[in-house]
Structures are given as structure tokens and as C-alpha cells.
Amino acid sequence: MTFREINSKMVEATVAPGQRLFSQRGAMLACRGDVSFTPNIQGGRGGLMSMIGRRVAGEATPLMTVEGSGTVFFGHGGHHVHVITLSGDTLYVEADRLLAFEGTLRQGTMFLGAQGGVMGLVRGQATGQGLFTTTLQGHGSVAVMAHGGVFEVPVTPQRPVHVDPQAYVAHHGELRNRLSTALGWRDMVGRGSGEAFQLELSGNGTVYVQASEEKL
């Protein structure tokens, strides 16, 4: 695995010749060796459409391409960092929670309405979360950010999981998401998440939840 957790707020990444990493701009804390950082306007391995998706999603700055030979220490804003390893599956992660990922992973952008239907649209408007989620697919590791740490919640066909949309970080597996409401429409006026809206994930997989509702 390329990433190694140094502490709860920093990861160490090994950069080798012929390989590359992608990171959020401003995520590099320190590095050693012959390592270069260049803006990537093509959106990683996802190409032009991935870049367009990030623009529409409100991600104004490009990713940084990290290449060379050496070691890089990543962190951002004092947020907690959690490493997720993929083995051919797809990770769905909020773009603003993505710290860094290996270049072996293919990046894309999924419109939340594709899984959540009309309620997927409501989720973005009512909770302040974006309408688009970044997808990373393949074999490799990903470092994500969160407030107060991350805990993994298993989802099984017999036990769906309900998550506050603002506490949602990422998920992978054969999961379907649907925004549900715990209150009547009149009661939800002025309430963005928590007791008003719940993101229901059903199927078989894992959802990653941060220990705070605070937005990054």
C-alpha cells in the first residue's frame, strides 16, 4: 500500500519512478527525494469528463499530479485522515473529503440522482452537500479527510444503515443510497440534516462516517 498513516492527521506516501499520485491542492506538508508537483487539469485517469464533473460539482481547483522518487507527507487543515484500500471495487467519496489517491485508480463523477432518484436532488439542496460524488475504481489506496475521525459501518441486506448526510464521507460495495425523511415537510423547514434528513444505504458494503456534522 502506497499510503501509511503516521498519525490521525497525516499520511506518508511513497512515490516511485513510473508511478504517480494525485492529491488535493495544498495537501503536501513535507517531502523528501526528487518529487515534483504539477496541476492536473485532465482529472486524473478519468480524463476531460471527470474534470468537467468536478467543475460542475464546485471543485474549483485542479488536482496535483505527484511524480518522481521519494516520500511525501500529506494532510490538510488539521483534519483527520483515513486510508481506504480498494481491490477492484468502486469507492464513492465526497470531492471535498478526498485528500490523495494512487494513479492506478480511475476517477469519475457520479450524479447522485443516478442512485437516489429525485430524492438525490433534494439531498443536495436541503443538506448543503453537493449533487455530485467522486468515484474511484480499481486497485489502490485512497486517503480521505474527516472531522473528528472516521468509523466504518458495515451494511448488510438484513441491516440497512441510516447516516446524517453531513456526516457521510464515502462508501463502497453493492450499495444503493436513498434520502429519507424522519419528519413531516412542515417540521423540516430550516433543518438541513440530522433529525430531518437521513441518507439510507442498503445492500452489501461499507459506509464511512465522520464523527462530526461539521462541513470541511
Backbone bond lengths (Angstrom), bond angles and torsions (degrees), N, CA, C in turn:
res aa  C-N    CA-C-N  psi(-1)  N-CA   C-N-CA  omega(-1)  CA-C   N-CA-C  phi
1 M - - - 1.463 - - 1.529 109.16 -
2 T 1.331 115.52 133.98 1.461 121.13 -177.40 1.523 112.87 -68.59
3 F 1.338 117.43 -37.74 1.458 121.46 -175.50 1.529 111.58 -95.94
4 R 1.324 114.98 140.47 1.462 121.32 175.64 1.522 108.32 -132.44
5 E 1.322 116.54 126.84 1.457 121.12 -178.75 1.527 110.40 -73.76
6 I 1.333 116.40 117.18 1.470 121.95 178.18 1.517 109.85 -80.46
7 N 1.316 115.82 -47.16 1.465 122.57 172.59 1.520 106.46 -151.52
8 S 1.316 117.20 -168.56 1.459 119.30 -174.01 1.529 113.81 -69.00
9 K 1.361 116.99 -12.75 1.461 119.15 -175.49 1.520 113.91 -125.79
10 M 1.329 117.00 12.90 1.460 119.83 -177.69 1.521 110.35 -149.89
11 V 1.339 115.74 140.93 1.460 120.95 174.01 1.521 109.20 -125.39
12 E 1.304 114.04 149.88 1.460 121.46 175.78 1.522 107.94 -105.13
13 A 1.330 116.68 133.84 1.453 121.64 -179.49 1.524 110.22 -122.90
14 T 1.318 116.05 134.15 1.457 121.62 176.95 1.518 109.44 -92.75
15 V 1.331 116.09 126.39 1.459 122.06 178.37 1.524 108.34 -108.64
16 A 1.337 117.09 126.10 1.459 121.64 -177.20 1.526 109.89 -121.34
17 P 1.350 117.78 151.20 1.469 120.77 178.17 1.528 111.31 -56.45
18 G 1.321 115.87 137.51 1.452 120.60 179.83 1.506 114.51 84.53
19 Q 1.324 117.51 -3.68 1.452 121.87 178.09 1.524 108.67 -119.84
20 R 1.310 115.99 164.25 1.462 118.99 178.76 1.518 110.79 -146.01
21 L 1.317 114.60 155.88 1.454 122.76 173.76 1.522 108.11 -120.90
22 F 1.319 115.97 160.31 1.455 121.55 172.07 1.520 107.77 -124.71
23 S 1.319 116.46 138.19 1.462 120.11 -177.68 1.520 110.27 -138.47
24 Q 1.312 114.71 159.67 1.451 119.79 173.50 1.525 108.59 -68.10
25 R 1.300 116.34 143.95 1.460 120.14 179.47 1.524 109.96 -61.79
26 G 1.322 117.20 132.88 1.459 121.79 -179.89 1.513 113.97 86.69
27 A 1.353 117.07 6.02 1.464 120.14 -176.54 1.526 112.99 -85.52
28 M 1.342 118.35 -16.36 1.457 120.86 -178.52 1.519 110.29 -73.91
29 L 1.341 116.66 122.27 1.461 121.90 177.61 1.515 112.09 -95.75
30 A 1.331 115.88 -38.18 1.462 121.58 179.66 1.518 107.77 -164.88
31 C 1.327 115.95 160.42 1.458 119.51 176.74 1.516 109.57 -154.66
32 R 1.329 115.57 159.88 1.454 120.98 174.29 1.524 107.93 -140.78
33 G 1.331 115.32 150.01 1.449 120.29 -176.83 1.522 110.34 99.47
34 D 1.322 116.00 -168.06 1.463 123.03 -179.01 1.523 108.36 -97.47
35 V 1.322 116.27 86.51 1.462 121.98 -175.72 1.523 109.18 -122.83
36 S 1.336 116.21 136.23 1.463 120.99 179.31 1.521 110.62 -116.64
37 F 1.346 115.43 150.37 1.466 122.19 179.33 1.519 108.05 -128.51
38 T 1.331 117.04 120.76 1.463 121.15 -179.36 1.529 109.28 -133.70
39 P 1.347 117.47 142.95 1.472 119.91 177.04 1.519 110.70 -61.67
40 N 1.317 116.47 141.30 1.455 121.60 179.61 1.522 108.57 -117.56
41 I 1.332 117.09 107.99 1.462 120.78 -176.89 1.519 112.31 -94.51
42 Q 1.334 117.24 0.08 1.460 119.91 -179.37 1.520 112.71 -96.93
43 G 1.335 117.58 0.76 1.447 120.14 174.13 1.509 114.69 74.80
44 G 1.340 118.12 43.82 1.459 120.54 178.75 1.512 110.68 64.88
45 R 1.339 117.85 -145.92 1.446 121.18 179.36 1.520 112.13 -78.61
46 G 1.332 116.63 -2.98 1.456 119.63 -179.66 1.510 113.51 -78.73
47 G 1.338 117.74 -14.73 1.449 121.23 177.19 1.519 112.82 75.89
48 L 1.341 114.38 -160.96 1.452 121.83 -172.22 1.516 112.71 -62.51
49 M 1.352 117.75 -40.74 1.453 119.68 -177.48 1.518 111.74 -64.93
50 S 1.322 116.53 -32.62 1.452 119.50 177.00 1.521 110.32 -65.21
51 M 1.342 115.28 -40.63 1.457 119.30 178.80 1.524 110.42 -63.81
52 I 1.343 117.14 -43.08 1.458 120.84 179.95 1.518 110.40 -61.96
53 G 1.323 116.32 -41.81 1.458 120.34 178.92 1.507 111.79 -60.28
54 R 1.333 116.49 -39.69 1.460 119.21 179.95 1.517 110.56 -68.62
55 R 1.349 117.03 -35.13 1.458 119.45 178.29 1.518 110.49 -65.05
56 V 1.333 116.42 -45.68 1.452 120.29 179.78 1.512 110.65 -63.32
57 A 1.336 115.81 -34.47 1.462 120.42 -179.41 1.521 112.48 -75.00
58 G 1.331 117.11 -5.75 1.448 119.87 177.23 1.519 113.78 94.61
59 E 1.317 117.26 9.68 1.460 120.08 177.91 1.524 107.75 -86.85
60 A 1.340 116.91 96.23 1.452 121.50 -167.89 1.527 113.29 -78.35
61 T 1.309 118.70 -26.28 1.451 120.62 -174.85 1.518 110.75 -101.59
62 P 1.333 117.58 144.55 1.456 120.01 179.94 1.519 111.53 -74.97
63 L 1.313 114.90 163.22 1.457 119.95 172.41 1.521 108.78 -72.87
64 M 1.320 115.50 162.32 1.452 120.76 174.48 1.529 108.63 -105.22
65 T 1.329 115.50 134.77 1.459 120.87 174.24 1.521 108.25 -90.73
66 V 1.323 116.19 127.85 1.467 122.12 -177.53 1.531 107.50 -112.77
67 E 1.334 116.52 121.44 1.465 121.54 -177.76 1.522 110.33 -139.89
68 G 1.343 115.14 165.00 1.455 120.27 176.63 1.507 112.11 123.38
69 S 1.329 115.52 -144.49 1.461 121.47 -179.69 1.522 108.52 -143.46
70 G 1.323 116.18 114.75 1.452 119.13 -179.43 1.515 111.92 161.96
71 T 1.315 114.78 -155.22 1.459 121.90 -177.58 1.519 109.79 -132.36
72 V 1.328 115.99 137.64 1.464 121.47 179.11 1.523 109.02 -124.93
73 F 1.327 115.91 139.04 1.456 121.50 175.89 1.527 108.03 -106.60
74 F 1.338 115.81 122.50 1.452 121.78 -176.88 1.526 111.58 -111.28
75 G 1.321 114.89 144.08 1.456 122.90 173.79 1.518 106.63 -172.46
76 H 1.325 117.73 168.32 1.466 117.64 -178.96 1.527 110.29 -160.16
77 G 1.318 115.61 121.53 1.461 121.54 172.77 1.512 115.51 62.89
78 G 1.327 118.14 16.97 1.448 120.59 -178.42 1.521 113.63 73.50
79 H 1.343 117.23 13.15 1.460 120.61 -179.87 1.524 110.30 -75.57
80 H 1.310 116.32 153.81 1.455 121.29 174.89 1.519 109.29 -70.28
81 V 1.330 115.58 145.51 1.467 121.52 -177.46 1.521 109.27 -119.49
82 H 1.331 115.07 138.63 1.467 120.80 179.56 1.527 108.21 -133.35
83 V 1.333 116.73 135.24 1.465 121.50 -178.65 1.521 110.07 -101.56
84 I 1.330 116.05 131.50 1.463 123.40 178.77 1.519 108.24 -120.16
85 T 1.324 116.89 131.46 1.460 121.83 179.13 1.521 110.09 -105.92
86 L 1.327 116.47 128.51 1.460 122.00 179.50 1.519 110.24 -104.45
87 S 1.322 116.28 141.57 1.472 122.18 179.61 1.523 109.50 -124.70
88 G 1.326 115.38 58.39 1.449 120.49 178.15 1.506 114.67 95.89
89 D 1.323 118.07 -8.03 1.454 120.31 -178.98 1.522 110.85 -94.05
90 T 1.325 116.43 -173.08 1.460 122.46 -176.63 1.517 110.48 -115.41
91 L 1.328 116.11 133.36 1.455 122.23 175.43 1.522 108.28 -105.49
92 Y 1.332 116.24 131.70 1.460 122.44 174.28 1.522 106.65 -105.37
93 V 1.329 117.52 122.52 1.456 120.70 -174.35 1.523 109.83 -142.27
94 E 1.336 116.40 139.60 1.456 120.51 175.26 1.531 109.09 -61.02
95 A 1.341 117.18 132.75 1.463 121.78 -173.76 1.522 112.29 -57.41
96 D 1.345 117.64 -37.78 1.460 119.17 -176.67 1.521 112.40 -76.35
97 R 1.329 117.82 -5.26 1.466 121.44 178.33 1.529 111.88 -102.28
98 L 1.310 116.89 1.02 1.456 121.48 -178.07 1.527 110.05 -87.80
99 L 1.329 116.82 117.84 1.462 121.23 -178.95 1.519 111.49 -92.38
100 A 1.335 117.38 -54.36 1.462 121.91 -178.84 1.516 108.95 -160.79
101 F 1.351 116.29 156.72 1.454 119.79 177.29 1.525 109.72 -155.39
102 E 1.324 115.15 159.18 1.449 121.32 -178.23 1.530 111.19 -74.27
103 G 1.338 115.22 146.97 1.453 120.82 -179.67 1.510 114.46 -69.89
104 T 1.325 117.80 -8.68 1.460 121.15 176.32 1.524 111.77 -74.31
105 L 1.317 117.42 -13.44 1.462 121.97 -178.63 1.521 110.62 -91.86
106 R 1.317 115.37 139.60 1.456 120.57 178.14 1.523 109.35 -91.55
107 Q 1.317 115.38 128.16 1.456 120.61 -177.38 1.511 110.85 -98.77
108 G 1.324 115.63 142.09 1.452 121.61 175.74 1.512 109.69 -147.08
109 T 1.327 116.42 -175.60 1.457 122.21 178.91 1.519 108.74 -134.65
110 M 1.323 117.38 127.09 1.449 121.71 -179.89 1.510 109.91 -111.01
111 F 1.317 115.68 129.83 1.454 121.32 174.54 1.525 107.83 -74.60
112 L 1.316 117.32 122.69 1.461 120.38 -174.25 1.521 112.92 -58.57
113 G 1.316 117.38 -27.29 1.447 119.90 178.19 1.515 112.55 -62.87
114 A 1.341 117.32 -19.41 1.457 120.15 -179.51 1.513 111.17 -66.21
115 Q 1.330 117.39 -28.66 1.458 120.94 177.80 1.515 112.14 -104.81
116 G 1.308 116.58 -35.74 1.455 119.57 -173.99 1.509 115.36 -98.89
117 G 1.347 118.17 0.11 1.450 120.18 -179.48 1.521 111.24 62.93
118 V 1.315 115.77 -149.06 1.465 120.33 179.80 1.515 111.28 -60.44
119 M 1.330 117.21 -35.13 1.461 119.87 -178.74 1.520 111.53 -67.25
120 G 1.337 116.64 -23.63 1.455 118.98 174.30 1.517 111.05 -63.27
121 L 1.329 115.85 -35.33 1.456 120.41 176.38 1.525 110.69 -68.07
122 V 1.315 115.80 -42.68 1.464 120.12 -179.93 1.510 110.44 -61.49
123 R 1.327 116.16 -37.77 1.463 119.62 -179.53 1.520 110.77 -56.39
124 G 1.331 117.12 -46.52 1.453 119.87 -177.81 1.509 112.86 -65.79
125 Q 1.345 116.92 -38.46 1.455 119.95 -178.37 1.515 112.17 -74.12
126 A 1.319 117.25 -37.96 1.461 120.45 -171.44 1.515 113.96 -89.03
127 T 1.329 117.89 -24.40 1.457 119.44 -174.29 1.516 113.41 -106.57
128 G 1.332 117.71 -10.63 1.454 119.44 -178.73 1.513 113.22 86.65
129 Q 1.334 118.08 -3.86 1.450 121.32 176.36 1.529 108.64 -80.23
130 G 1.322 116.98 157.85 1.449 120.48 -179.53 1.513 112.40 -71.72
131 L 1.330 116.19 163.41 1.453 121.24 177.19 1.525 111.38 -85.20
132 F 1.317 117.41 -10.02 1.446 121.95 -178.13 1.525 110.84 -116.31
133 T 1.312 115.90 144.94 1.456 122.39 176.46 1.527 108.45 -123.55
134 T 1.328 117.11 135.05 1.458 121.37 176.95 1.523 109.75 -73.93
135 T 1.330 116.66 139.08 1.457 121.42 175.26 1.518 109.53 -114.46
136 L 1.329 116.38 140.29 1.453 123.03 175.30 1.520 107.03 -128.70
137 Q 1.330 116.20 125.48 1.457 120.15 -173.36 1.518 111.02 -130.44
138 G 1.343 116.36 140.67 1.459 120.97 176.27 1.512 112.17 128.87
139 H 1.331 114.57 -151.24 1.462 121.03 179.07 1.526 108.73 -113.43
140 G 1.307 116.78 123.82 1.460 121.08 179.98 1.513 110.75 160.24
141 S 1.319 115.73 -176.48 1.458 121.09 -177.42 1.516 111.34 -118.34
142 V 1.334 114.90 153.93 1.457 123.73 -176.83 1.517 108.58 -133.65
143 A 1.321 117.30 137.93 1.464 121.78 174.15 1.521 107.86 -109.33
144 V 1.336 116.43 122.33 1.458 121.28 -179.72 1.524 109.85 -115.39
145 M 1.339 115.74 158.99 1.462 121.55 -178.16 1.516 110.80 -111.58
146 A 1.334 115.91 154.60 1.455 120.55 178.72 1.518 110.06 -160.48
147 H 1.336 116.08 162.97 1.459 121.97 173.51 1.521 109.55 -89.94
148 G 1.321 116.63 127.20 1.459 120.47 173.19 1.499 116.07 74.13
149 G 1.316 118.31 13.15 1.452 121.34 179.47 1.518 112.97 95.90
150 V 1.323 116.00 168.97 1.462 123.04 -177.70 1.519 109.58 -124.65
151 F 1.322 116.21 138.03 1.460 119.13 171.18 1.527 109.01 -125.18
152 E 1.328 115.74 145.25 1.450 122.69 -176.75 1.530 109.79 -95.72
153 V 1.313 115.96 130.22 1.458 121.15 -179.95 1.524 108.42 -117.55
154 P 1.331 118.68 116.14 1.463 120.47 177.96 1.525 111.49 -71.17
155 V 1.328 115.50 142.49 1.461 121.94 177.24 1.527 107.87 -117.88
156 T 1.314 117.48 128.96 1.459 122.23 178.40 1.524 109.01 -124.80
157 P 1.338 116.85 160.70 1.468 118.90 179.38 1.524 112.85 -57.25
158 Q 1.325 116.73 -29.56 1.461 120.45 -179.52 1.529 112.75 -85.74
159 R 1.326 116.77 -13.94 1.460 119.53 -174.59 1.531 110.81 -139.70
160 P 1.341 118.41 85.12 1.466 120.07 173.52 1.521 110.49 -66.74
161 V 1.318 117.01 161.24 1.466 122.36 -177.52 1.520 109.25 -121.90
162 H 1.325 116.29 136.69 1.462 122.59 176.12 1.527 108.51 -107.20
163 V 1.331 116.09 129.27 1.461 122.14 -175.41 1.525 109.47 -127.83
164 D 1.319 116.47 139.63 1.459 120.49 169.80 1.526 107.36 -62.07
165 P 1.339 119.46 125.36 1.466 120.68 -177.18 1.527 114.22 -54.77
166 Q 1.347 117.30 -33.35 1.458 119.18 -179.21 1.520 112.23 -79.54
167 A 1.335 117.55 -12.08 1.464 121.03 175.55 1.525 111.31 -95.00
168 Y 1.330 116.72 -9.66 1.465 121.36 179.83 1.530 110.85 -67.91
169 V 1.334 116.25 134.33 1.462 121.90 177.04 1.522 110.91 -112.56
170 A 1.338 116.67 -52.98 1.461 120.41 -175.95 1.527 108.96 -166.37
171 H 1.334 115.48 169.52 1.461 119.87 171.59 1.517 109.58 -156.02
172 H 1.313 116.30 157.32 1.462 120.65 171.84 1.513 109.41 -147.28
173 G 1.317 115.77 163.20 1.452 121.85 -176.00 1.516 110.28 111.93
174 E 1.302 116.11 -173.19 1.463 122.00 178.74 1.532 108.56 -87.07
175 L 1.316 115.08 76.80 1.462 120.46 -175.92 1.526 110.84 -119.15
176 R 1.297 114.83 148.65 1.459 121.61 173.64 1.518 107.89 -119.65
177 N 1.334 116.55 135.60 1.465 118.89 -179.80 1.524 110.42 -108.40
178 R 1.313 114.50 146.22 1.464 121.20 179.41 1.520 108.30 -149.30
179 L 1.312 115.92 132.47 1.460 119.23 177.83 1.520 108.97 -83.56
180 S 1.320 116.08 124.80 1.458 120.72 177.76 1.516 109.13 -116.18
181 T 1.308 116.63 159.16 1.455 121.11 -179.93 1.518 109.43 -116.47
182 A 1.319 115.08 136.71 1.460 120.77 -179.34 1.526 111.54 -98.63
183 L 1.353 116.02 -5.51 1.459 120.28 -178.16 1.516 109.50 -131.81
184 G 1.299 117.01 166.43 1.448 121.18 173.39 1.517 110.42 -71.91
185 W 1.331 117.16 162.44 1.460 120.55 -176.15 1.526 111.74 -60.60
186 R 1.316 118.23 -37.52 1.467 119.73 179.44 1.525 111.21 -66.09
187 D 1.328 116.28 -36.38 1.469 120.24 -179.13 1.519 112.12 -71.34
188 M 1.350 117.34 -22.16 1.458 120.03 -174.41 1.518 113.62 -85.36
189 V 1.313 118.12 -6.68 1.456 120.66 -179.31 1.524 109.65 -60.63
190 G 1.330 115.72 124.91 1.460 120.62 178.83 1.501 114.09 85.35
191 R 1.342 118.36 0.47 1.456 120.70 -179.78 1.526 109.11 -113.72
192 G 1.335 116.02 127.50 1.454 119.06 -173.70 1.502 115.41 -96.19
193 S 1.317 119.37 -23.62 1.460 119.85 -175.24 1.517 108.59 -162.79
194 G 1.325 115.12 -159.32 1.458 119.64 175.55 1.513 112.17 64.40
195 E 1.347 115.26 -115.42 1.455 119.11 -175.03 1.526 112.43 -68.15
196 A 1.330 118.51 -20.48 1.457 120.75 -177.16 1.531 112.08 -86.05
197 F 1.335 117.12 -51.85 1.454 121.79 -177.20 1.526 110.49 -116.79
198 Q 1.312 115.15 140.94 1.457 120.50 175.30 1.516 108.52 -134.27
199 L 1.340 115.40 135.37 1.453 120.46 177.05 1.526 107.59 -91.68
200 E 1.321 116.55 113.68 1.457 121.33 -178.24 1.527 109.65 -94.55
201 L 1.331 116.15 124.73 1.456 121.56 177.01 1.517 108.45 -114.90
202 S 1.323 115.92 126.35 1.457 121.00 -178.00 1.521 109.46 -129.43
203 G 1.320 116.27 155.04 1.456 121.44 -178.95 1.510 111.06 123.50
204 N 1.331 115.92 -134.10 1.466 121.11 -177.46 1.528 109.27 -141.22
205 G 1.331 117.17 111.69 1.455 120.34 -178.78 1.511 111.44 172.58
206 T 1.329 115.89 -153.06 1.459 122.23 -177.27 1.519 109.53 -137.93
207 V 1.327 116.54 137.49 1.452 121.49 173.68 1.525 107.94 -115.61
208 Y 1.327 116.17 138.27 1.468 122.65 -179.62 1.521 107.87 -104.91
209 V 1.339 115.11 126.49 1.462 121.31 -173.48 1.523 108.79 -124.64
210 Q 1.347 116.13 135.96 1.454 119.26 176.68 1.523 110.12 -86.72
211 A 1.317 115.63 157.35 1.466 120.94 -174.37 1.526 112.59 -86.18
212 S 1.320 117.15 21.53 1.445 121.17 -179.52 1.516 108.12 -154.93
213 E 1.343 116.73 153.48 1.456 120.48 175.95 1.533 112.05 -91.25
214 E 1.319 116.31 -0.28 1.462 120.10 -176.50 1.518 110.11 -67.14
215 K 1.339 116.53 135.19 1.456 121.27 179.50 1.529 109.86 -79.90
216 L 1.336 115.77 150.37 1.466 120.10 178.40 1.522 109.68 -76.79
